[in-house]
Amino acid sequence: MSNKKNQEVKPVDAAGSSAQLGKKRRMKIGALALISTIVVIAAVIAVNYFVDYIANRYVLEIDMTSKGEYEISDETVQLLDTLSEPITITVLCDETDYANNSDLRRLPKVLQRYEQLSHGNVTVKYINAVNNPAIFSQYDQLGDLSSGDIIVESSKRYKSMSPYDLLEYQSSSSSSSSSSSSSSSDDTKYLTGLRAEQRLTSAILYVTANKVPKAAYLTGHQESTEHETLDTLLTSANYDTQDLSLMQEGKVPDDVDMLLILQPQGDFTTEEIDALDEFMSNGGKMIVSFASNTPKLENLEEYFTEWGVAYEDEMVYDNERCFAGTNFYLMPNVNTVEGLTDNLDTKSYVIIPGARPITTLWEQDNWRGTQVLMTTSNNSYAKDLSSETTSYEQSDSDETGPFNVGVLSYQNSMHNLDSTYSYALFLNAGFLSDSTLDNTAFLNKDYVMAALNFMSDDTEAVSIASKDLTSTTLAVPGSAKSVLFYLLILIIPGVCLVAGIAVWARRRHK
C-alpha cells in the first residue's frame, strides 16, 4: 500500500502524442497521394499509348469536311479488308513536304486512312529522296522518278505516280480541266478535285493482280491518234496499252483483253473482220467511236449489225439539253444501268460534241442484247450528213428525237461449260476526245472508268468518283440583301442594345 503511494504519477503529454499521430497520418496520406499520383500518371501514359496504337491501326476519326475529302468508299474498304499480302506505299519525300504544300496537304491523311483500314497490310513510309538518292536505283524499271513521287509495291510488281496525278486542276482561262503532273504553282490552273482514292486503289489492284489486262488500239485505217487522256484512264484502270495492226498480225494476240476502234477513216478487210469476230466470240471486249466525218465503212458497219447497232449518217442537234446554248454540244440523259452506273451521279452531265444517232436493231435476241446508255431530249433533231445545207436550224424534213448517242451490246457464249460475256461499247468520238475527258465539270471521265469496270472480267478497274474541292458561293438576290442588312446590322443589334440598357437601368434603381 505504501509503495503505491510513494510512486510518482507522470503526466501524459497529450500535445506531443497528437503531434506524433498527426505526423504519421500526414506521412501516410502523403505516401498514398504519391502512390496515387504515380498510378494516375502510369495509367495516363498507358491509356495514351493504347489510344495512339489503336488510332494508328484503326479509324477513330470522323470526316467533318464539307466535301468528305477523307471518306473512303465501301469498295476500297472491302479491298483493304481482304488484302492477303503486304503492300508498301513509299513516298519519296518527307511528310512535311506534303503537309506544307497547299495542294498536297490532304494526301498524308488519305494515305494514313489506307494504312489504318488495312489491318496492318498496308505500310506507308516517307523517304527523303534528296538525302537518299540510292532509293531511285531500287525502282529502275519505273523510269524517271522525281522527289515526291508515290510508289505502290507488292511482291509481284510496283507502280509509281506523281502526287499531282492524285489531283485535278482546272484552267482559270477556260472551262477545260485535267489531271496534271505539273506543279500547282502555275497560276493558270487551280485545284478542283481530289482523285487520290481512285488512283491509290487502282494501284493496289494492279500490284496485287495475278494478270494485268491489256488493251490494244487498232491501226491501219487512219484511226484517231488523239487519245492521250483515254490512254491515261486505261493506265489508271490498270490496263497495259499497245498499238495493233490486224493486217500485219492476222489475229488478235491471246494476251489482249480489249480492242479500241477510234474514228476509223478506212474500211476493214474481210480477213480483219474475221479476226475481229474470232476475238469477240471468245469473250473479247471492244470500244468503238465514230465521228461526224467518219465515212461509210460497209464491211465494219455490217459487222456492227451483228451486235444490233447501226451508226446513222446524221448529226444530232438538241435545243433543250445542250451546253452553253450550242445545240450540237449535247448533254444527253444518262440512263441508269445496273452494275455500270451504280457509283455514278446520273444527275450530273456528260457532254458529246458532234454526235451521230446510234440505232439499236433489237433489244433482246436470245443470247444477245443491247442496252441504251444515253439519249437526247424530245426536242432534238438530226440533219443528214450528206446534205449540202449549211444551216443548223431545224427544218421540216429533219428527223426528230429522242436519239440514242451511246449503246452497250453484249453476247453470251458457252466455252467449256463456262458462260462468257463479250461486250461492245458504241460511242461518239466527241465523248472520248481529250478536251472532253479532261473537263472534270462533266461526267465523261468517270463514265469511262465505270464502263471499263463493268466490262472487266476481274476487278482490276475501279469506278470511284473524285472528290470535288471547289468552294460554293451563296448567291443572294438584290432584294434580299437590303432585308438582311437591316435585319442583321440594325434591327437585331438595336434590340439587343435596348434590352441591355433596360436591364442595366432596372438593376441600378434597385
C-alpha positions as CSV (number, residue, x, y, z in Angstrom):
1,M,0.0,0.0,0.0
2,S,2.8,2.4,1.0
3,N,4.7,1.6,-2.2
4,K,1.8,2.6,-4.4
5,K,1.6,5.9,-2.5
6,N,5.2,6.6,-3.0
7,Q,5.0,6.0,-6.8
8,E,5.2,9.2,-8.8
9,V,2.4,9.7,-11.4
10,K,3.8,11.1,-14.7
11,P,1.5,13.4,-16.6
12,V,0.6,12.3,-20.1
13,D,2.0,14.5,-22.9
14,A,-1.2,14.9,-24.9
15,A,0.1,17.5,-27.2
16,G,3.2,15.5,-28.2
17,S,1.2,12.4,-28.8
18,S,-1.2,14.2,-31.0
19,A,1.6,15.8,-33.0
20,Q,3.2,12.4,-33.5
21,L,-0.1,10.9,-34.6
22,G,-0.7,13.8,-36.9
23,K,2.8,13.4,-38.4
24,K,2.2,9.7,-39.0
25,R,-1.2,10.4,-40.6
26,R,0.3,13.1,-42.8
27,M,3.1,10.7,-43.9
28,K,0.5,8.1,-44.6
29,I,-1.6,10.5,-46.6
30,G,1.4,11.8,-48.4
31,A,2.5,8.3,-49.3
32,L,-0.9,7.4,-50.6
33,A,-1.0,10.6,-52.6
34,L,2.4,9.9,-54.1
35,I,1.3,6.3,-54.9
36,S,-2.0,7.6,-56.4
37,T,-0.1,10.2,-58.4
38,I,2.3,7.6,-59.8
39,V,-0.6,5.2,-60.6
40,V,-2.6,8.0,-62.3
41,I,0.5,9.1,-64.3
42,A,1.2,5.5,-65.3
43,A,-2.5,5.0,-66.3
44,V,-2.5,8.2,-68.4
45,I,0.7,7.0,-70.1
46,A,-0.7,3.6,-70.7
47,V,-4.0,5.0,-72.0
48,N,-2.3,7.4,-74.3
49,Y,-0.1,4.7,-75.6
50,F,-3.1,2.4,-76.2
51,V,-5.1,5.1,-77.8
52,D,-2.2,6.1,-80.1
53,Y,-1.7,2.4,-81.0
54,I,-5.4,2.0,-81.8
55,A,-5.6,5.3,-83.7
56,N,-2.7,4.3,-85.9
57,R,-4.3,0.9,-86.8
58,Y,-7.9,1.7,-86.8
59,V,-10.1,4.7,-87.9
60,L,-11.2,6.6,-84.8
61,E,-11.9,9.8,-86.7
62,I,-15.0,11.3,-88.3
63,D,-14.6,13.2,-91.5
64,M,-16.2,16.6,-90.8
65,T,-15.1,18.3,-94.0
66,S,-18.0,19.6,-96.1
67,K,-16.9,17.7,-99.2
68,G,-16.0,14.4,-97.4
69,E,-12.4,14.8,-98.5
70,Y,-11.1,11.9,-96.4
71,E,-14.0,9.5,-96.8
72,I,-13.1,6.1,-98.2
73,S,-15.6,4.2,-100.3
74,D,-17.0,0.8,-99.4
75,E,-15.3,-0.6,-102.5
76,T,-11.8,0.4,-101.2
77,V,-12.7,-0.6,-97.6
78,Q,-13.6,-4.1,-98.8
79,L,-10.4,-4.3,-100.8
80,L,-8.2,-3.3,-97.9
81,D,-10.1,-5.6,-95.6
82,T,-9.4,-8.6,-97.8
83,L,-5.8,-8.0,-98.7
84,S,-3.8,-11.2,-98.5
85,E,-0.3,-9.8,-98.9
86,P,1.6,-6.8,-97.6
87,I,1.6,-3.6,-99.6
88,T,4.2,-0.8,-99.2
89,I,3.4,2.7,-100.2
90,T,6.7,4.7,-100.4
91,V,6.6,8.5,-100.7
92,L,9.8,9.9,-102.0
93,C,9.9,13.0,-99.7
94,D,9.3,14.0,-96.1
95,E,5.7,14.0,-94.8
96,T,6.1,17.7,-94.0
97,D,6.8,18.4,-97.7
98,Y,3.2,17.3,-98.4
99,A,1.8,19.0,-95.3
100,N,3.4,22.3,-96.2
101,N,2.1,22.3,-99.8
102,S,-1.4,23.8,-100.1
103,D,-2.4,21.4,-102.9
104,L,-0.8,18.2,-101.4
105,R,-1.6,18.8,-97.8
106,R,-4.6,16.3,-97.9
107,L,-2.5,13.4,-99.1
108,P,-0.9,12.3,-95.9
109,K,-4.3,12.0,-94.2
110,V,-5.6,9.9,-97.2
111,L,-2.5,7.7,-97.0
112,Q,-3.0,7.3,-93.3
113,R,-6.5,6.1,-93.8
114,Y,-5.3,3.4,-96.2
115,E,-2.8,2.2,-93.5
116,Q,-5.5,2.2,-90.8
117,L,-8.1,0.4,-92.8
118,S,-5.8,-2.4,-94.0
119,H,-5.3,-4.1,-90.6
120,G,-1.6,-3.9,-90.9
121,N,-1.3,-5.0,-94.6
122,V,-0.5,-1.5,-95.9
123,T,2.6,0.3,-94.7
124,V,3.2,3.9,-95.6
125,K,6.8,5.2,-95.3
126,Y,8.3,8.6,-96.2
127,I,11.9,8.6,-97.6
128,N,13.6,11.9,-98.4
129,A,14.9,11.2,-101.9
130,V,17.2,14.1,-101.9
131,N,19.1,12.8,-98.8
132,N,18.7,9.2,-100.0
133,P,19.3,9.2,-103.8
134,A,20.0,5.5,-103.8
135,I,16.3,4.9,-103.5
136,F,15.9,5.6,-107.2
137,S,18.1,2.7,-108.2
138,Q,15.7,0.3,-106.4
139,Y,13.0,1.1,-108.9
140,D,15.0,1.5,-112.1
141,Q,12.2,-0.2,-114.2
142,L,9.9,2.7,-113.4
143,G,12.0,5.1,-115.5
144,D,12.3,8.7,-114.4
145,L,11.2,9.2,-110.8
146,S,11.1,12.6,-109.0
147,S,11.1,13.7,-105.5
148,G,7.6,13.5,-104.0
149,D,6.5,10.6,-106.3
150,I,4.5,7.7,-104.8
151,I,5.4,4.1,-105.3
152,V,2.9,1.3,-104.5
153,E,4.6,-2.0,-104.2
154,S,3.8,-5.7,-103.6
155,S,5.8,-8.9,-104.0
156,K,4.6,-9.1,-107.7
157,R,5.2,-5.7,-109.1
158,Y,5.2,-2.0,-108.4
159,K,3.6,1.2,-109.8
160,S,4.6,4.8,-109.5
161,M,2.7,8.0,-109.8
162,S,3.2,11.7,-109.3
163,P,1.4,13.2,-106.3
164,Y,-0.2,15.6,-108.8
165,D,-1.8,12.6,-110.6
166,L,-4.0,12.3,-107.5
167,L,-5.3,15.8,-108.0
168,E,-7.5,17.5,-110.7
169,Y,-6.9,21.0,-111.9
170,Q,-9.0,23.5,-114.0
171,S,-7.7,26.3,-116.1
172,S,-8.6,29.7,-114.9
173,S,-8.8,31.0,-118.5
174,S,-11.1,28.3,-119.8
175,S,-13.5,25.6,-118.8
176,S,-11.2,22.8,-119.6
177,S,-9.8,20.9,-116.6
178,S,-7.5,17.9,-116.2
179,S,-5.3,15.8,-114.0
180,S,-1.9,17.3,-114.1
181,S,1.5,16.2,-113.2
182,S,2.8,19.7,-113.2
183,S,3.2,21.9,-110.3
184,S,0.3,23.8,-109.0
185,S,2.4,26.9,-109.0
186,D,1.2,27.5,-112.5
187,D,-1.2,30.4,-111.9
188,T,-3.3,29.4,-114.9
189,K,-4.7,26.4,-113.1
190,Y,-6.5,26.0,-109.8
191,L,-7.3,22.8,-107.8
192,T,-10.8,21.5,-108.3
193,G,-10.8,17.8,-107.3
194,L,-9.1,15.0,-105.3
195,R,-8.7,11.7,-107.2
196,A,-6.4,10.1,-104.6
197,E,-8.7,7.2,-103.8
198,Q,-9.2,6.3,-107.5
199,R,-5.5,6.2,-108.2
200,L,-4.3,4.6,-105.0
201,T,-7.0,1.8,-105.0
202,S,-6.3,1.1,-108.7
203,A,-2.6,0.9,-108.0
204,I,-3.2,-1.6,-105.2
205,L,-5.3,-3.7,-107.5
206,Y,-2.6,-3.5,-110.2
207,V,0.2,-4.6,-107.9
208,T,-1.8,-7.5,-106.4
209,A,-3.4,-8.8,-109.6
210,N,-2.4,-12.2,-110.9
211,K,-2.8,-11.0,-114.5
212,V,-2.6,-7.4,-115.9
213,P,-5.2,-6.8,-118.7
214,K,-4.1,-5.4,-122.0
215,A,-5.9,-3.0,-124.3
216,A,-4.9,-2.5,-128.0
217,Y,-5.6,0.4,-130.3
218,L,-6.3,-0.9,-133.8
219,T,-4.3,0.8,-136.5
220,G,-4.1,0.7,-140.3
221,H,-7.4,2.6,-141.1
222,Q,-6.3,6.2,-140.3
223,E,-7.7,5.9,-136.8
224,S,-7.6,8.9,-134.5
225,T,-4.3,9.3,-132.5
226,E,-5.9,11.8,-130.1
227,H,-6.3,9.5,-127.2
228,E,-3.8,10.7,-124.6
229,T,-6.4,11.2,-121.9
230,L,-8.1,7.9,-122.7
231,D,-4.7,6.2,-122.5
232,T,-4.2,7.8,-119.1
233,L,-7.6,6.4,-118.0
234,L,-6.8,3.0,-119.2
235,T,-3.5,3.1,-117.4
236,S,-5.2,4.2,-114.2
237,A,-7.6,1.3,-114.7
238,N,-4.6,-1.0,-114.8
239,Y,-4.5,-1.8,-118.5
240,D,-1.3,-2.0,-120.4
241,T,-1.8,-0.5,-123.8
242,Q,-0.3,-1.1,-127.3
243,D,-1.0,-0.5,-131.0
244,L,-2.2,-3.4,-133.1
245,S,-2.5,-3.9,-136.8
246,L,-4.7,-6.8,-137.7
247,M,-3.5,-6.6,-141.3
248,Q,0.1,-7.4,-140.1
249,E,-0.7,-9.7,-137.2
250,G,-3.6,-11.6,-138.8
251,K,-5.2,-12.1,-135.4
252,V,-5.7,-10.6,-132.0
253,P,-2.9,-11.8,-129.7
254,D,-4.0,-14.0,-126.9
255,D,-2.9,-11.6,-124.2
256,V,-5.1,-8.8,-125.5
257,D,-8.4,-8.3,-123.5
258,M,-9.8,-5.2,-125.2
259,L,-9.8,-3.5,-128.6
260,L,-10.3,0.2,-129.3
261,I,-11.5,1.3,-132.7
262,L,-11.4,5.1,-132.6
263,Q,-12.7,7.1,-135.6
264,P,-11.5,4.8,-138.5
265,Q,-11.4,6.5,-141.9
266,G,-10.9,3.4,-143.9
267,D,-12.8,0.1,-144.1
268,F,-11.7,-3.2,-142.7
269,T,-10.9,-6.1,-145.0
270,T,-12.7,-9.4,-144.8
271,E,-9.7,-11.0,-143.1
272,E,-9.7,-8.3,-140.4
273,I,-13.4,-8.7,-139.8
274,D,-12.8,-12.4,-139.3
275,A,-10.0,-11.8,-136.8
276,L,-12.2,-9.3,-135.0
277,D,-15.1,-11.7,-134.9
278,E,-12.9,-14.5,-133.6
279,F,-11.7,-12.3,-130.8
280,M,-15.1,-11.1,-129.8
281,S,-16.6,-14.6,-129.9
282,N,-14.2,-15.7,-127.2
283,G,-15.1,-13.2,-124.5
284,G,-13.5,-10.1,-126.1
285,K,-14.3,-6.5,-125.4
286,M,-14.2,-3.5,-127.7
287,I,-14.8,0.2,-127.6
288,V,-15.9,1.9,-130.8
289,S,-16.3,5.5,-131.7
290,F,-17.5,7.2,-134.9
291,A,-17.1,10.9,-135.7
292,S,-19.4,13.0,-137.8
293,N,-16.7,12.9,-140.6
294,T,-16.3,9.1,-140.5
295,P,-17.1,7.8,-144.0
296,K,-19.3,4.9,-144.9
297,L,-17.4,1.7,-143.9
298,E,-19.5,-1.1,-145.4
299,N,-17.6,-4.2,-144.0
300,L,-17.2,-2.8,-140.5
301,E,-20.7,-1.4,-140.2
302,E,-22.2,-4.7,-141.5
303,Y,-20.3,-6.4,-138.7
304,F,-21.8,-4.0,-136.2
305,T,-25.3,-5.1,-137.2
306,E,-24.4,-8.5,-135.7
307,W,-24.2,-6.6,-132.4
308,G,-27.6,-4.9,-133.0
309,V,-26.1,-1.5,-133.7
310,A,-26.0,0.9,-136.7
311,Y,-24.4,4.4,-136.9
312,E,-26.7,6.7,-138.8
313,D,-25.4,9.2,-141.4
314,E,-26.8,12.1,-139.5
315,M,-25.7,14.7,-136.9
316,V,-27.8,15.4,-133.8
317,Y,-28.8,18.8,-132.5
318,D,-30.6,19.4,-129.3
319,N,-32.0,22.8,-128.3
320,E,-33.1,21.6,-124.8
321,R,-30.1,19.6,-123.5
322,C,-27.1,21.3,-124.8
323,F,-24.0,23.1,-123.4
324,A,-23.9,26.9,-123.3
325,G,-26.6,27.2,-125.9
326,T,-24.6,25.4,-128.6
327,N,-27.1,22.8,-129.8
328,F,-24.6,20.4,-131.2
329,Y,-22.8,20.1,-127.9
330,L,-25.2,17.6,-126.5
331,M,-25.8,17.0,-122.8
332,P,-27.9,13.8,-123.1
333,N,-29.8,11.9,-120.4
334,V,-27.7,9.2,-118.8
335,N,-29.8,6.1,-118.3
336,T,-29.5,4.1,-115.1
337,V,-27.8,0.7,-115.9
338,E,-27.4,-1.8,-113.0
339,G,-23.7,-2.6,-112.4
340,L,-22.5,0.3,-114.6
341,T,-23.9,3.5,-113.1
342,D,-24.2,2.3,-109.5
343,N,-21.4,4.6,-108.3
344,L,-22.1,7.5,-110.7
345,D,-24.1,10.6,-110.1
346,T,-26.6,10.2,-113.0
347,K,-27.9,13.7,-112.3
348,S,-24.6,15.0,-113.5
349,Y,-24.0,15.7,-117.2
350,V,-21.9,14.1,-119.9
351,I,-21.1,16.1,-122.9
352,I,-20.9,14.9,-126.5
353,P,-20.0,17.4,-129.3
354,G,-20.9,16.4,-132.8
355,A,-22.8,13.2,-132.2
356,R,-24.3,10.7,-134.6
357,P,-27.5,8.7,-133.8
358,I,-26.9,5.1,-132.9
359,T,-29.8,2.9,-133.7
360,T,-30.4,-0.4,-131.9
361,L,-31.7,-3.1,-134.2
362,W,-33.1,-5.2,-131.4
363,E,-33.2,-5.0,-127.6
364,Q,-33.0,-8.8,-126.8
365,D,-32.3,-11.6,-129.2
366,N,-31.8,-14.9,-127.4
367,W,-28.2,-14.7,-126.1
368,R,-27.6,-11.2,-127.4
369,G,-28.8,-7.9,-126.1
370,T,-28.4,-4.1,-126.4
371,Q,-28.6,-1.5,-123.7
372,V,-29.2,2.2,-124.5
373,L,-26.9,4.3,-122.3
374,M,-27.5,7.9,-123.3
375,T,-30.4,9.6,-125.1
376,T,-31.2,13.1,-126.3
377,S,-34.3,15.0,-125.5
378,N,-37.6,15.0,-127.4
379,N,-36.7,18.4,-128.7
380,S,-33.6,17.1,-130.6
381,Y,-33.4,16.7,-134.3
382,A,-30.9,15.2,-136.8
383,K,-29.6,16.5,-140.1
384,D,-28.4,14.4,-142.9
385,L,-24.6,14.5,-143.1
386,S,-24.7,14.2,-146.9
387,S,-26.9,17.4,-147.1
388,E,-25.1,20.4,-148.5
389,T,-27.1,22.8,-146.3
390,T,-25.0,25.0,-144.0
391,S,-27.9,25.8,-141.7
392,Y,-28.1,24.3,-138.2
393,E,-31.7,25.4,-137.8
394,Q,-34.4,22.7,-137.7
395,S,-36.3,22.1,-140.9
396,D,-39.5,20.2,-141.6
397,S,-37.5,17.4,-143.3
398,D,-35.3,16.7,-140.2
399,E,-35.9,13.6,-138.2
400,T,-37.0,14.4,-134.6
401,G,-35.7,12.8,-131.4
402,P,-35.0,11.4,-129.0
403,F,-31.9,9.7,-130.3
404,N,-29.5,7.1,-128.9
405,V,-26.0,8.5,-128.6
406,G,-24.4,5.7,-126.6
407,V,-25.1,1.9,-126.7
408,L,-23.7,-1.1,-125.0
409,S,-24.1,-4.5,-126.7
410,Y,-23.4,-7.9,-125.3
411,Q,-23.3,-11.5,-126.3
412,N,-23.3,-14.6,-124.0
413,S,-21.5,-17.7,-125.2
414,M,-20.5,-21.0,-123.6
415,H,-16.9,-22.2,-123.5
416,N,-16.2,-25.5,-121.7
417,L,-19.5,-25.2,-119.8
418,D,-18.5,-21.7,-118.7
419,S,-20.6,-18.7,-119.6
420,T,-18.6,-15.9,-121.1
421,Y,-19.8,-12.4,-121.9
422,S,-18.5,-10.3,-124.7
423,Y,-19.1,-6.5,-124.7
424,A,-19.1,-3.8,-127.4
425,L,-19.4,-0.2,-126.3
426,F,-20.5,2.1,-129.1
427,L,-19.9,5.8,-128.6
428,N,-19.5,9.0,-130.4
429,A,-16.0,10.3,-130.9
430,G,-16.7,13.6,-129.1
431,F,-17.4,11.7,-125.9
432,L,-13.8,10.3,-125.8
433,S,-11.9,13.3,-127.0
434,D,-9.1,14.6,-124.9
435,S,-10.7,18.0,-124.4
436,T,-14.0,16.4,-123.3
437,L,-12.5,13.8,-121.0
438,D,-10.2,16.4,-119.4
439,N,-13.2,18.6,-118.4
440,T,-14.0,17.5,-114.8
441,A,-17.1,19.6,-114.9
442,F,-18.7,16.7,-116.8
443,L,-19.2,13.0,-116.1
444,N,-17.3,11.6,-119.2
445,K,-14.2,10.5,-117.4
446,D,-16.0,8.8,-114.5
447,Y,-18.3,7.2,-117.0
448,V,-15.5,5.7,-119.0
449,M,-13.9,4.3,-115.8
450,A,-17.3,2.8,-114.8
451,A,-17.7,1.2,-118.2
452,L,-14.2,-0.3,-118.0
453,N,-15.0,-1.7,-114.6
454,F,-18.3,-3.1,-115.9
455,M,-16.8,-4.8,-118.9
456,S,-13.9,-6.2,-117.0
457,D,-13.9,-9.9,-116.0
458,D,-11.7,-9.2,-113.0
459,T,-11.6,-6.3,-110.5
460,E,-8.6,-4.5,-111.8
461,A,-10.6,-1.5,-112.7
462,V,-12.5,0.6,-110.2
463,S,-15.0,3.3,-110.6
464,I,-14.5,5.9,-107.8
465,A,-15.6,9.4,-108.4
466,S,-13.2,12.2,-107.5
467,K,-13.8,14.5,-104.5
468,D,-15.0,17.9,-105.5
469,L,-12.8,20.6,-103.8
470,T,-14.4,23.6,-105.4
471,S,-15.9,26.1,-103.0
472,T,-19.6,27.0,-103.3
473,T,-20.7,30.6,-103.2
474,L,-24.1,31.6,-101.7
475,A,-25.8,33.9,-104.2
476,V,-28.1,36.4,-102.5
477,P,-30.7,38.3,-104.6
478,G,-30.5,42.1,-104.6
479,S,-33.9,42.4,-102.8
480,A,-32.8,40.1,-100.0
481,K,-29.6,41.9,-99.5
482,S,-31.4,45.0,-98.2
483,V,-33.6,42.9,-95.9
484,L,-30.6,41.1,-94.5
485,F,-28.7,44.4,-94.0
486,Y,-31.4,46.0,-91.9
487,L,-32.1,42.8,-90.0
488,L,-28.6,41.8,-89.2
489,I,-26.9,45.2,-89.0
490,L,-29.6,47.4,-87.5
491,I,-32.6,45.6,-86.1
492,I,-31.1,42.7,-84.2
493,P,-28.2,44.7,-82.7
494,G,-30.6,47.5,-81.9
495,V,-33.0,45.2,-80.0
496,C,-30.1,43.7,-78.0
497,L,-28.8,47.2,-77.1
498,V,-32.2,48.5,-75.9
499,A,-32.7,45.3,-73.9
500,G,-29.3,45.7,-72.3
501,I,-29.9,49.3,-71.3
502,A,-33.3,48.4,-69.8
503,V,-31.8,45.6,-67.7
504,W,-28.9,47.9,-66.6
505,A,-31.3,50.7,-65.6
506,R,-33.6,48.4,-63.7
507,R,-30.7,46.9,-61.6
508,R,-29.3,50.4,-60.9
509,H,-32.6,51.6,-59.3
510,K,-33.0,48.5,-57.0
